[in-house]
C-alpha cells in the first residue's frame, strides 16, 4: 500500500471551475455535489412535514439558495477552491474570473437575505442587517494580519450563530441560512489557507 503524503501547491490550470475551484479532483467535485443536494433535500422534507404555504416561485428560489449556500459550505473550504480564489488571476483567465476573485465584491453579490425578506414577507430589518454584517465581516477580516484571519472568522461565525439563535429570529425554513452563509463566505471564501495536493510515494 502506497504511503500518502501531501504538498502545498498554489498553481492551477484548466477551464475555470467556479464551484469547486479549477483543477479540483474527482473527490473534491464529489464532495461539492453531495453538499449541493443536502440542504435542498432537508428543505423539501421539512417543508412537506410542516405543510409550508409557499407558491412555486418561493419554492424555486428557496431551493436555488439552498443549493448555492449548502454547496458553498463544503466547496469553499476545498483545497482546489482556496488555490483558485486566493491566487492572482492568470493571463488566460476571463473577466468573470478576475471579478469574482475580489473577495469583497464576491460578498457584495450575496443579497440572499434581502431577497428572502422581500419574497417571503419577513422583516426588512432582518434582511438588511445580515447583508450589512456579512459584508462588514469580510472587510474586517481583510483588514487584519493574515495570521489572524482564521480565528477572527471563527469568532465572527460564532457571534452570528448566537445572534441568529437568540436575538434576531430568522424566517421559517431559513433557520440554517445565516450559519451556513457565514461559514461559506466569512470562512470559506475569505480565509486564505494552504492548498494541499495529494501525492504517493
trRosetta pair geometry for C-beta under 8 A, 3 or more apart (Angstrom, degrees):
i j d omega theta_ij theta_ji phi_ij phi_ji
2 200 4.2 19 151 -168 144 114
2 201 6.4 159 -171 62 90 51
3 200 7.2 136 69 -159 47 63
3 201 4.7 -19 64 52 100 109
4 198 6.3 -29 -161 -157 103 102
4 199 7.8 141 -158 76 56 44
4 200 6.3 -37 -103 -103 56 70
5 198 7.9 137 81 -156 38 55
5 199 5.5 -28 75 69 85 92
5 200 7.5 147 27 -106 77 21
5 201 5.9 51 1 -26 119 109
6 196 4.3 9 174 -173 131 119
6 197 6.4 154 -157 73 77 38
6 198 5.6 -42 -100 -98 83 49
6 199 6.8 148 -109 18 29 79
7 196 7.0 140 72 -150 23 71
7 197 5.7 -25 65 58 75 90
7 199 6.1 19 4 -3 105 126
8 194 4.7 -59 -119 -174 121 112
8 195 6.6 102 -154 66 71 53
8 196 6.1 -53 -93 -96 54 56
8 197 7.6 120 -137 12 10 84
9 83 6.9 3 100 -116 73 136
9 195 6.3 -76 68 99 61 97
9 196 7.5 71 19 -161 82 21
9 197 4.3 10 15 -11 130 129
10 83 5.9 -178 -142 -140 42 86
10 87 5.5 139 176 -88 99 127
10 195 6.4 121 -95 43 52 115
11 83 7.7 -30 56 -172 19 120
12 21 7.2 -111 -114 162 157 91
12 22 4.6 111 157 94 132 104
12 23 4.3 -138 -144 -1 95 138
12 80 7.4 103 -108 -154 130 76
12 83 5.3 125 -49 133 120 117
12 84 5.7 -15 16 -87 171 74
12 87 7.2 165 15 42 107 149
13 22 7.2 -152 84 145 8 122
13 23 6.6 75 45 -72 46 118
14 17 7.6 6 106 -16 111 104
14 22 5.3 170 71 -174 92 101
14 23 5.6 143 30 -68 127 71
15 22 6.9 -170 88 -126 37 102
16 22 5.6 -63 -125 -73 37 114
16 84 8.0 117 -145 -159 71 130
16 93 6.8 93 -77 -136 119 82
16 94 6.9 -86 -19 24 148 102
16 96 7.6 134 129 85 168 107
16 97 5.3 -126 -112 -81 142 120
17 20 5.2 -30 141 57 124 81
17 21 5.8 10 86 85 103 16
17 22 4.8 150 24 -83 88 47
17 23 7.5 -155 26 13 126 40
17 24 5.8 -107 101 4 155 112
17 80 7.5 -9 81 147 128 125
17 84 7.2 -113 66 -93 80 164
18 96 7.9 -55 -76 134 135 117
18 97 7.9 -138 -84 -101 96 72
18 100 6.6 24 -135 93 115 168
19 32 5.7 107 144 176 106 147
19 71 6.8 -39 -159 149 105 132
19 75 5.6 -68 165 -161 68 158
20 24 3.7 1 127 -62 121 166
20 28 5.4 124 -175 133 124 102
20 29 5.2 -73 -51 -95 172 64
20 32 4.6 -101 -83 -37 104 156
20 75 5.3 -101 -98 -146 57 106
20 78 5.8 -8 -163 54 74 165
20 80 5.6 22 146 90 83 130
20 81 6.1 -101 -179 -64 36 92
21 24 5.3 115 69 -61 77 99
21 28 7.5 -57 51 151 103 142
21 75 7.7 171 -12 177 87 88
21 78 5.9 -157 14 93 127 117
21 79 7.8 -140 74 100 157 42
21 80 3.5 163 83 131 121 79
21 81 3.8 -144 -41 -80 123 38
21 82 7.2 -20 -96 22 158 38
21 83 5.9 101 174 56 137 87
21 84 3.6 -172 -147 2 86 129
21 85 6.8 -91 -104 -14 101 87
22 80 7.1 -157 68 179 32 100
22 83 7.8 -109 64 99 75 103
22 84 4.9 130 23 -105 81 122
23 80 5.5 -163 85 -139 77 107
23 83 6.9 -58 65 94 125 140
23 84 7.3 174 32 -67 96 104
24 28 4.0 -128 -169 93 97 127
24 29 5.1 122 119 -55 124 83
24 32 7.5 0 180 -12 159 137
24 78 6.5 12 -121 150 111 149
24 80 3.8 154 -92 107 72 171
24 81 7.6 31 -86 -46 113 68
25 28 4.7 99 50 6 74 102
25 29 7.1 -140 94 -2 40 87
25 80 7.0 -165 2 -49 68 133
25 198 7.7 10 -60 27 160 115
26 29 5.7 -56 -148 40 33 111
26 30 6.1 37 152 -24 66 107
27 30 5.5 -51 -144 35 32 115
27 31 6.4 35 156 -20 64 102
28 31 5.9 -51 -150 33 30 111
28 32 6.7 33 150 -19 61 105
28 78 4.8 93 -155 -151 112 134
28 79 7.1 -101 -100 46 137 82
28 80 5.0 96 155 8 165 129
29 32 5.6 -54 -153 34 34 115
29 33 6.4 32 152 -18 67 105
30 33 5.7 -55 -148 36 32 110
30 34 6.4 33 155 -20 66 105
31 34 5.8 -52 -147 35 31 112
31 35 6.4 26 157 -15 64 108
31 74 5.4 -141 148 160 98 133
31 75 7.5 160 105 -80 90 61
31 78 7.0 152 78 -87 128 113
32 35 6.0 -62 -150 39 28 106
32 36 6.3 34 152 -28 65 107
32 71 5.8 46 -174 -166 75 97
32 74 6.1 -170 -99 98 47 110
32 75 4.2 56 -116 -86 103 105
32 78 7.0 -34 -62 -43 104 143
33 36 5.5 -50 -147 28 32 117
33 37 7.0 14 161 -7 63 105
33 71 7.8 7 -100 -125 20 110
34 37 6.6 -72 -158 40 29 97
34 38 6.5 40 150 -42 67 106
34 74 7.5 -9 74 51 88 171
35 38 5.6 -43 -144 12 37 121
35 39 7.8 26 173 -10 63 94
35 70 5.7 -172 159 146 76 78
35 71 5.0 124 103 -121 95 43
35 72 8.0 -145 126 26 129 23
35 73 6.0 -147 -174 63 134 92
35 74 3.6 -168 -47 15 162 133
35 75 6.6 -156 65 -28 138 81
36 40 7.7 4 150 4 57 116
36 67 5.0 29 -170 -156 87 78
36 70 6.2 125 -128 95 27 99
36 71 3.5 22 -88 -83 78 114
36 75 8.0 35 -57 -32 94 124
37 40 5.9 -67 -154 49 45 109
37 41 5.7 51 153 -31 77 110
37 67 7.5 13 -79 -112 42 84
37 70 7.9 -137 36 113 12 137
38 41 5.9 -62 -154 32 25 113
38 42 6.7 18 156 -12 63 106
38 70 5.6 -164 65 177 86 130
39 42 5.8 -56 -149 39 35 109
39 43 6.1 39 153 -25 67 107
39 66 4.1 -158 115 -172 109 95
39 67 7.4 -158 66 -67 107 29
39 69 6.8 -41 56 83 173 88
39 70 3.0 -145 5 -80 128 142
39 176 6.6 -171 -136 114 112 151
39 180 7.2 53 -92 -123 145 169
40 43 5.3 -55 -144 35 33 117
40 44 6.3 34 158 -20 67 103
40 63 4.9 58 -129 -146 113 82
40 66 4.3 137 -71 107 69 132
40 67 5.8 12 -42 -61 126 76
40 70 6.8 -132 -18 27 71 155
41 44 6.0 -54 -150 33 28 109
41 45 6.5 23 155 -14 63 109
42 45 5.8 -58 -145 40 31 109
42 46 6.0 20 162 -11 68 112
42 176 7.9 77 98 -30 138 160
43 46 6.3 -61 -141 43 23 102
43 47 5.8 25 160 -22 63 115
43 62 6.2 180 178 145 144 112
43 63 6.6 -175 88 -94 144 67
43 66 5.1 -91 -18 -93 149 159
43 173 6.5 72 -145 -170 89 100
44 47 5.8 -57 -140 38 24 112
44 48 6.3 20 162 -15 62 108
44 63 7.6 38 -60 -97 96 110
45 48 6.2 -61 -153 37 25 106
45 49 6.4 27 151 -24 62 110
46 49 5.3 -53 -147 33 35 117
46 50 6.4 8 164 2 69 106
46 173 6.9 163 104 -118 117 80
47 50 6.7 -69 -144 48 25 89
47 52 4.3 -62 -153 18 81 127
47 54 7.1 -37 -160 14 128 129
47 59 7.7 120 165 -116 164 96
47 62 8.0 111 -77 117 147 155
47 173 6.1 43 -87 -118 92 128
48 51 7.1 22 -169 -78 33 46
48 52 7.9 -53 -53 16 24 88
50 172 7.8 -125 113 176 154 125
52 172 7.1 -180 -119 125 111 118
52 173 5.9 40 -110 -61 153 138
54 58 3.8 -131 -163 94 102 126
54 59 5.0 129 119 -54 128 79
54 62 7.1 -37 -152 -6 162 141
55 58 5.2 96 51 11 66 103
55 59 7.2 -128 101 -3 34 91
56 59 5.7 -56 -147 39 32 111
56 60 6.1 34 155 -22 67 107
57 60 5.7 -54 -146 35 30 112
57 61 6.3 26 158 -15 65 107
57 119 7.5 -129 126 -159 105 118
58 61 6.0 -55 -144 39 29 107
58 62 6.1 30 157 -20 63 110
58 119 6.2 162 -107 154 80 107
58 120 6.4 106 -139 -89 116 83
59 62 5.8 -58 -145 38 28 112
59 63 6.3 23 160 -16 65 109
60 63 6.1 -61 -149 38 26 106
60 64 6.4 26 155 -19 64 108
61 64 5.7 -55 -146 36 31 111
61 65 6.3 28 157 -15 66 107
61 115 7.1 -147 -176 149 132 121
61 119 5.9 -38 80 147 165 167
62 65 5.9 -58 -149 40 28 109
62 66 6.2 31 152 -23 64 109
62 173 6.7 -16 -145 136 141 129
62 174 7.7 -119 -132 -75 100 96
63 66 5.4 -51 -144 35 33 116
63 67 6.5 37 154 -21 64 101
64 67 5.8 -52 -152 33 31 111
64 68 6.4 28 152 -16 64 109
65 68 5.6 -56 -146 40 33 112
65 69 5.9 13 165 -3 71 111
65 112 5.7 118 -138 -140 121 113
65 115 7.8 -176 -79 87 133 131
65 116 7.5 53 -96 -69 174 107
65 177 7.4 -5 147 -117 125 113
66 69 6.5 -58 -131 48 24 95
66 70 5.2 18 171 -11 64 123
67 70 6.3 -54 -121 47 16 105
67 71 5.7 14 170 -15 57 118
68 71 6.3 -66 -147 39 13 105
68 72 6.2 10 158 -19 56 116
68 112 7.8 -164 90 -89 134 129
69 72 5.6 -58 -144 37 29 113
69 73 6.9 45 156 -35 62 92
69 112 7.0 63 -59 -117 125 166
69 177 6.5 14 137 -138 174 67
69 180 4.9 88 156 120 110 120
69 181 5.4 -48 -135 -79 123 75
69 184 5.9 -125 -150 -21 66 156
70 73 6.1 -39 -159 9 32 114
70 180 6.5 -23 -86 -172 50 150
71 74 6.7 -73 -170 45 40 94
71 75 5.4 14 154 -6 80 124
72 75 5.6 -63 -119 51 35 101
72 76 4.9 32 -177 -23 76 115
72 180 7.7 108 72 160 94 93
72 184 3.7 48 121 -140 115 127
72 185 7.7 18 148 -50 139 65
72 188 6.4 156 162 87 84 161
72 189 7.8 -19 -174 -44 116 108
73 76 7.1 -48 -131 31 6 104
73 77 7.6 -12 154 -4 44 113
73 180 5.2 -64 -72 -154 122 90
73 183 5.2 33 -130 100 86 124
73 184 5.3 -71 -76 -71 50 89
73 188 7.1 -157 -141 -47 27 147
74 77 6.3 -79 -164 39 32 103
74 78 7.2 49 147 -46 68 93
75 78 5.6 -31 -160 -6 43 118
75 81 5.7 126 157 -69 68 145
75 188 7.6 67 84 -172 55 141
76 81 5.5 -153 -136 148 29 155
76 184 5.2 116 13 -156 150 64
76 185 7.7 -80 -153 -71 170 30
76 187 7.6 116 114 95 120 73
76 188 2.6 66 117 160 121 131
76 189 5.2 -58 -154 -54 129 70
77 81 7.0 51 47 58 14 135
77 82 7.6 10 -164 -45 30 106
77 187 7.2 3 -85 123 102 105
77 188 5.0 -82 -53 -115 70 92
78 81 4.1 96 61 2 91 104
78 82 6.9 -158 93 -5 50 82
79 82 5.7 -53 -146 37 33 110
79 83 6.2 37 153 -22 66 107
79 195 4.2 120 -173 -155 81 75
79 196 5.0 -91 -118 46 147 63
79 197 7.1 -179 138 -67 145 52
80 83 5.6 -53 -147 35 30 115
80 84 6.3 26 156 -18 64 109
80 195 7.0 112 -71 -157 22 125
81 84 5.9 -59 -146 38 28 107
81 85 6.0 -2 168 5 67 115
81 188 7.3 -15 122 179 144 97
82 85 6.7 -68 -133 50 22 91
82 86 5.4 -13 -179 13 64 126
82 192 6.9 120 -162 -148 101 49
82 193 5.3 -66 -139 61 154 82
82 194 7.7 50 125 94 144 13
82 195 4.6 -176 85 -76 105 99
83 86 7.0 -63 -115 49 10 90
83 87 6.4 1 175 -14 52 122
83 195 3.7 104 -61 -145 93 179
84 87 6.9 -79 -153 31 14 103
85 100 7.5 -73 -120 126 100 91
85 101 5.8 -175 -148 -123 61 71
85 103 7.5 92 164 -81 111 91
85 189 6.6 -76 143 -147 159 72
86 192 4.6 136 -145 -120 144 93
86 193 7.9 148 4 33 168 47
86 195 7.7 170 54 -34 118 116
87 90 8.0 19 120 -47 113 87
88 101 7.7 100 -146 153 30 153
89 93 4.5 -122 -168 63 92 147
89 97 5.7 130 -128 118 108 102
89 98 4.2 -2 -81 -96 164 81
89 101 5.7 -166 -60 22 93 158
90 93 4.8 114 55 -22 72 102
93 97 3.9 -107 -179 84 111 145
93 98 6.0 131 114 -48 119 81
94 97 5.3 106 57 5 64 102
94 98 7.5 -129 105 -1 38 90
95 98 5.7 -57 -151 38 38 110
95 99 6.2 40 151 -25 69 107
96 99 5.4 -57 -150 34 33 116
96 100 6.3 17 161 -9 69 107
97 100 6.4 -61 -142 41 26 98
97 101 6.3 31 158 -27 62 110
98 101 6.0 -55 -148 29 27 115
98 102 7.8 33 152 -24 56 94
99 102 6.5 -58 -177 18 36 107
99 105 6.5 -101 177 114 72 149
100 105 7.4 -126 -114 95 32 108
100 106 5.4 75 -160 -92 66 104
101 106 7.8 89 -40 -47 1 124
102 105 4.1 46 96 19 115 114
102 106 6.4 169 87 -20 58 86
103 106 5.3 -50 -144 34 33 119
103 107 6.6 35 156 -20 64 101
103 138 6.2 -160 140 -173 99 119
103 142 6.7 169 82 -80 126 123
103 189 6.0 156 -138 143 97 97
103 190 5.4 114 -178 -108 138 68
104 107 5.9 -52 -153 33 32 109
104 108 6.6 35 149 -22 63 105
104 135 7.5 70 -158 -157 74 88
104 138 6.0 157 -107 124 60 123
104 139 6.3 60 -117 -83 111 78
104 142 6.7 -33 -63 -28 103 162
105 108 5.5 -53 -151 32 36 116
105 109 6.8 43 151 -28 65 100
106 109 6.0 -52 -161 22 32 115
106 110 7.7 32 146 -24 59 100
106 185 7.6 -180 119 -135 100 97
106 189 6.0 -140 115 172 141 145
107 110 5.9 -53 -165 20 43 113
107 134 6.1 -170 -172 136 108 97
107 135 5.1 146 130 -107 120 70
107 138 4.3 -131 -52 -10 165 165
107 185 5.5 104 -110 -171 89 129
107 189 7.3 171 -68 95 84 139
107 190 7.6 27 -62 -69 124 112
108 135 6.0 59 -84 -112 65 127
110 131 7.5 -175 102 -129 78 80
110 134 6.5 -89 88 129 126 153
110 181 6.8 143 174 -162 140 116
110 185 6.2 -82 -10 -76 164 147
111 114 4.7 -50 -179 45 87 117
111 115 5.6 94 119 -28 89 98
111 131 6.4 21 -130 -120 54 130
112 115 5.8 -62 -150 37 28 111
112 116 6.3 25 156 -19 66 107
112 131 8.0 172 51 -89 61 91
112 177 6.9 -163 134 -169 130 123
112 181 6.5 -150 58 -107 147 142
113 116 5.6 -51 -146 36 33 112
113 117 6.4 41 153 -25 64 102
113 126 6.8 -131 179 131 110 76
113 127 4.3 167 137 -141 82 61
113 128 7.7 -149 111 -31 113 18
113 129 7.9 -94 140 62 148 64
113 130 4.2 174 -101 76 173 120
113 131 5.1 -149 59 -50 115 85
113 134 7.8 162 1 -12 132 134
113 177 7.3 142 -87 136 83 135
113 178 7.7 50 -88 -85 123 84
113 181 7.8 -135 -46 46 101 176
114 117 5.6 -49 -151 30 32 115
114 118 6.6 24 155 -12 63 107
114 127 4.2 114 -98 163 41 120
114 128 6.4 63 -94 -74 94 56
114 131 5.4 15 -37 -51 102 147
115 118 6.1 -64 -153 40 30 106
115 119 5.9 8 162 -4 69 118
115 127 7.6 170 26 -144 33 130
116 119 6.2 -65 -131 47 27 98
116 120 5.3 -17 -176 21 68 119
116 122 6.3 -4 133 33 86 131
116 127 6.2 -179 65 -100 81 108
116 171 6.2 -161 158 27 116 143
116 174 6.0 76 -158 -97 151 169
116 177 7.3 -14 -46 -127 166 174
117 120 7.3 -62 -112 52 9 82
117 122 5.0 -97 -123 73 54 89
117 123 6.4 -67 -133 86 105 39
117 124 5.2 107 167 -108 137 43
117 126 5.9 167 -94 72 110 92
117 127 3.0 -82 -24 -34 136 137
117 128 7.5 -15 -14 -22 168 68
117 171 8.0 -172 -92 -38 48 134
118 124 7.8 54 -69 -103 67 84
118 127 7.2 36 -21 -71 73 173
120 171 5.3 89 114 177 137 161
120 174 7.6 158 54 -16 169 135
122 126 5.7 -57 138 55 111 141
122 127 7.0 125 89 -42 104 101
122 171 4.1 -84 -85 -75 144 122
123 126 4.0 95 78 -7 102 104
123 127 7.2 -177 99 -5 62 80
124 127 5.8 -56 -155 37 39 110
124 128 6.2 27 155 -10 72 110
125 128 6.1 -63 -142 44 29 102
125 129 5.7 34 161 -27 67 113
126 129 6.0 -56 -142 34 21 113
126 130 6.6 7 166 -7 59 110
126 168 5.9 154 -116 173 86 115
126 169 7.9 -65 -101 74 133 55
126 170 7.2 139 -167 -117 135 48
126 171 7.3 137 117 -35 160 89
127 130 6.6 -67 -151 40 23 99
127 131 6.3 20 157 -17 62 113
128 131 5.7 -59 -145 39 31 112
128 132 6.1 27 160 -16 68 109
129 132 6.2 -64 -152 39 23 105
129 133 6.1 16 157 -15 64 113
129 168 6.6 -139 94 -130 152 163
130 133 5.6 -53 -137 41 33 110
130 134 6.1 41 160 -26 65 104
130 168 7.8 -172 -56 110 100 150
130 178 6.0 -104 -135 -109 137 106
130 181 7.8 69 164 81 121 145
131 134 6.0 -53 -149 31 25 112
131 135 6.7 14 157 -9 60 109
132 135 6.1 -65 -152 42 30 104
132 136 6.1 28 155 -17 68 111
133 136 5.7 -55 -140 40 31 111
133 137 6.2 38 157 -27 64 106
133 160 7.2 151 133 -104 132 101
134 137 5.8 -58 -155 30 26 114
134 138 6.8 23 151 -16 62 103
134 181 6.7 -48 -110 134 136 115
134 182 6.8 -132 -113 -93 89 76
134 185 6.1 39 -171 85 110 149
134 186 7.1 -121 -148 -56 71 101
135 138 5.7 -49 -149 33 37 110
135 139 6.4 35 153 -15 66 105
136 139 5.6 -56 -147 40 34 111
136 140 6.1 37 153 -23 67 107
137 140 5.7 -53 -145 35 29 112
137 141 6.4 29 156 -18 63 105
137 153 7.8 93 166 -123 108 63
137 156 4.7 117 -145 -168 121 149
137 160 7.8 -14 -76 -58 157 125
137 182 7.3 -8 96 -137 168 98
137 186 5.1 -33 131 -110 131 118
138 141 5.9 -54 -149 35 30 110
138 142 6.4 30 154 -19 63 108
138 185 6.5 -62 -73 152 118 105
138 186 6.5 -124 -73 -105 71 64
138 189 7.9 -19 -118 92 119 107
138 190 5.2 -147 -130 -94 82 139
139 142 5.7 -56 -149 37 31 113
139 143 6.5 28 154 -20 64 108
140 143 5.8 -61 -153 34 31 110
140 144 6.9 33 151 -27 64 103
140 152 7.2 -143 124 162 101 132
140 156 7.5 149 76 -83 130 138
141 144 5.8 -55 -155 23 36 112
141 149 5.4 74 -175 -140 99 78
141 152 5.5 167 -110 101 80 124
141 153 5.7 42 -110 -72 138 86
141 156 7.3 -78 -59 -10 110 150
141 186 6.8 148 -31 -160 149 77
141 190 5.1 69 92 152 149 135
141 191 7.2 -80 178 -75 141 73
142 190 7.0 -98 -57 -159 82 107
144 148 4.4 -98 156 85 125 119
144 149 6.1 165 83 -77 113 59
144 152 5.4 133 15 -14 171 163
145 148 5.1 79 66 11 80 106
145 149 7.9 -119 101 -35 44 77
146 149 5.7 -27 -159 -15 42 117
146 192 6.5 -41 -150 57 105 121
148 151 6.0 -69 -159 53 58 101
148 152 5.2 54 149 -24 89 114
149 152 6.1 -66 -144 41 21 108
149 153 6.1 23 159 -22 63 111
149 190 7.0 -154 -172 131 112 88
149 191 4.8 154 136 -125 112 79
149 192 6.5 51 76 29 165 76
150 153 5.7 -56 -146 35 28 112
150 154 6.4 26 157 -17 64 105
150 187 7.5 55 -137 -137 66 87
150 191 5.0 85 -87 -152 68 138
150 193 7.2 71 -77 -77 123 105
151 154 5.6 -53 -146 37 35 111
151 155 6.4 38 154 -21 66 104
152 155 5.6 -54 -151 36 33 114
152 156 6.4 35 152 -20 65 104
153 156 5.7 -54 -150 35 32 112
153 157 6.4 32 153 -19 65 106
153 186 4.9 160 -151 146 91 89
153 187 4.6 130 150 -90 132 67
153 190 6.3 168 -101 82 128 115
153 191 5.1 -77 -13 -60 160 122
154 157 5.6 -52 -146 37 33 113
154 158 6.4 39 153 -23 64 104
154 187 6.9 61 -71 -92 62 118
155 158 5.6 -52 -149 32 31 115
155 159 6.6 29 154 -15 64 104
156 159 5.9 -56 -152 37 32 109
156 160 6.3 34 151 -21 66 107
156 182 6.8 -151 122 -170 94 122
156 186 5.3 -132 95 -175 130 149
157 160 5.5 -53 -146 35 32 114
157 161 6.4 33 156 -20 65 104
157 179 7.3 72 -170 -146 91 66
157 182 4.8 157 -114 130 78 121
157 183 6.0 71 -131 -77 135 65
157 186 5.8 -180 -64 84 90 136
157 187 6.2 -5 -50 -35 140 114
158 161 6.0 -56 -152 33 29 110
158 162 6.6 26 152 -16 63 107
159 162 5.7 -57 -150 38 33 112
159 163 6.2 30 155 -17 68 107
160 163 5.9 -56 -145 39 29 108
160 164 6.0 29 156 -19 65 111
160 178 5.7 -155 164 158 105 106
160 179 6.8 157 112 -94 106 51
160 182 4.5 140 79 -61 165 166
160 186 7.7 170 -12 1 150 158
161 164 5.7 -57 -143 40 28 112
161 165 6.1 22 158 -17 64 113
161 178 7.4 165 -93 110 46 104
161 179 5.0 51 -98 -98 93 102
161 182 7.7 -128 -47 55 76 145
162 165 5.9 -62 -144 39 26 107
162 166 5.9 -24 176 22 66 114
162 167 7.5 45 131 -3 70 107
163 166 7.0 -77 -126 54 19 78
163 167 4.7 -46 -152 44 62 123
163 168 5.7 15 158 19 89 101
163 178 7.9 -108 83 154 92 154
164 167 7.8 -2 -28 48 13 80
164 168 6.5 -41 -106 68 39 88
164 170 5.9 18 -163 -40 92 115
164 175 7.7 125 159 -164 110 61
164 178 4.2 -173 -95 74 143 146
164 179 6.4 -135 60 -43 159 81
170 174 5.2 -129 161 96 116 87
170 175 5.1 152 72 -102 133 47
170 177 6.5 167 -155 40 142 106
170 178 6.3 -139 -84 -9 133 116
171 174 4.8 36 69 36 89 119
172 175 7.7 -7 -138 -37 31 93
174 177 4.4 -5 -179 -15 90 127
176 179 6.4 -74 -166 50 49 104
176 180 5.5 30 154 -13 85 123
177 180 6.2 -77 -149 45 22 103
177 181 5.7 16 165 -19 67 116
178 181 5.9 -55 -134 38 26 108
178 182 6.2 22 166 -15 62 109
179 182 6.1 -65 -150 39 25 106
179 183 6.3 24 156 -18 64 108
180 183 5.6 -54 -147 37 32 111
180 184 6.1 33 154 -21 66 108
181 184 5.6 -53 -146 37 31 113
181 185 6.1 1 166 4 68 111
182 185 6.5 -64 -130 51 27 90
182 186 4.7 -6 -172 12 70 126
182 187 7.4 62 141 -3 65 90
183 186 7.1 -34 -82 51 13 90
183 187 5.3 -26 -156 35 49 121
183 188 6.3 56 143 -21 62 106
184 187 7.6 71 20 55 7 81
184 188 4.9 -42 -158 34 34 136
184 189 6.6 28 148 -15 62 103
185 188 6.7 -8 -47 53 13 92
185 189 5.0 -27 -139 33 45 122
185 190 6.5 48 156 -22 58 106
186 189 7.8 41 -7 48 13 84
186 190 5.6 -34 -159 26 30 134
186 191 7.9 39 141 -27 50 99
187 190 6.9 -51 -91 49 5 91
187 191 5.3 -21 -160 5 51 128
188 191 7.3 11 -46 34 4 94
